[in-house]
């Protein structure tokens, strides 16, 4: 149990740093008038979640420690639902209701599609 907790904590540290780097890079490219950085990490994280599900759960026997490191730690800290929530609330409070709605729809739809693409793509790769 101690090893599992350490692996989750280490993965969380890595995921948080990756989230910071990716989202800030996206904001540097796209600007801050829309939560592009948060949307990007959530979509990429969803794609990776779909892929890791196939690799770690369906196709291989990764240890619970490594699954915790990657899924709970890295992806749990990389994806940003709480940031998505505050970004959306701030858009609503500032009267930007269309952008808030667009952010909600894009985040939910793109993240579910990205997860599906990850699962289907890896299942196809593994020949399932």
N, C-alpha and C positions, 0 to 999 in steps of 0.2 A: 504494500500500500504506500509506503514512503517513496519508493522508486517511482510509482505511478504519479504521485503528487508532484514530485520533482520534475518529471517529464512534462506534465501539464503546465507547470509554472515556467519551465524553460521555453516550451512552445509558445506560451502566452507572451513572453517577453519578445520573442522573435516576431510573432504576428503583429504585435503593437508597433514595433519599429518598422516593419514592412508596410503597415497601414499608413503610418506617418509619411514615409518616403513616397509611396505610390500616390496617396491623395494630394500631397503637396506638389508633386510633379504634375499631376493632372490640373490642379488649380493654376499652376504657373503657365501651362499651355492654353487652358480654356477660359481662365478668368474665374471670378467668384460671384458672378451674378446669378448662378444656379449651382446647387450642390453636386457638381460634376465629380468631384473627388470621392465623396461618400457613395454616390451611385456607382462609380467605377469599381471601388473596392468591394461593394456588395455583389455586383454582377460577377466579377472575377472570382470572388470567394465562393459564390454559388456554383460556378462552373467547376472550380476545384473540388468543392464538396461532392458534386456528382461523380467526378472522376475518382476521388479517393474512396467513395462508397464502393464503387465497383472493385477497385484494386484491393482495398483493405478488408472489405467484408465479403464480397462475392468470390473473388478470384485467388486470394492468397491468405495465408495464416499469419498475418502480422500480429505481434504480441499486443496485449491490451495496453502496455506502456507506450508503444509506438503509435497506436491508434489514438490514445489520449493526447500524446504530443502533437500529432498532426491535426486531428479533428477538433478536439476541445481546446487545446492550447493555441496552435498557430492560426487555424481558421476562426476559432472563437474570438480571438483578439484582433484578427485581420478584418473581419466583417464588422459592420458598425450600425447595428439596428438602433441603438440608443442615439447615435449621432444622426442617423436618418430621421428619427423622431423629433429631435430638437431642431434640425434644419427645416423640417416641414412646419413645425409649430411657429418658428420664427418667420417663415414666409407668410403663414396665415396672419400672424399678428401684425405684420407690416403691410397687410392688405393685398399681398400678391397671391390671391386665391387660385388663379390659373396655374401659376408656377408650382404652388403647393400640390394641387391636384395632379399636375403633370409628374411631379416628383413621386407621388404615391403610386400612380399607375405605372410609371416607368420602372420604379424599384421593384414592385411586386411582380409585374409581368416579365421583365427582363431577368430577374433573379430566378424565377421558376423556369423560364425557358433555358437559362444558362445551366441550371442544375440538370434539366432534362438532356441538354446537349452533352454534358459531361457523362451522364449515365449511358446514354445511347452510343456515344462515340467510343467509350471504353469497352462497352459490351461488344460492339462491332469489332473493335481491335482484337478482343480476346476470342472472337468467333462465337459468341453466345447468341 
